[in-house]
């Protein structure tokens, strides 16, 4: 797999994000409505990566810096929030999500973040299992979906 940093508005990123939004719609009845901007994933504020297999965009994910003031009971200055992890159906089961997650963690740590945080949902059991098996621990709910009963949040120290 070749991993490339791209803009969140890159055509492959746009297509991958649309695909993951469709999954959210199928599983939850609607896409992710949390506020996201192209600038959130533009260095040094964040990063968006796509993994290509034989030239095909197969997996994606990004992170963006968060500040404690955004959710002071849970977030710390320097936290990065994982967003838009997704593997296309044809490439599932090959370990691509785990490789992408490790790359995102490594790059976030290199950018100075001490911790990665994320929000997912109970209708994504494969995502929850990936995060738990990669060393993530349950975190109190934060962000846009903090009051949703299907929301689950996790964190992992990076440094």
Secondary structure, DSSP 4 states (H G I P E B T S, - for coil): -EEEE--TTSHHHHHHHHHHHHHHHHHHSS---S---GGGGSTTSEEEEEEEETTEEEEEEEEEE--GGGSTTT--TT-EEEEEEEE-GGGTTSSHHHHHHHHHHHHHHHTT-SEEEEEEETT-HHHHHHHHHTT-EEE---STTTT-TTEEEEEEE--
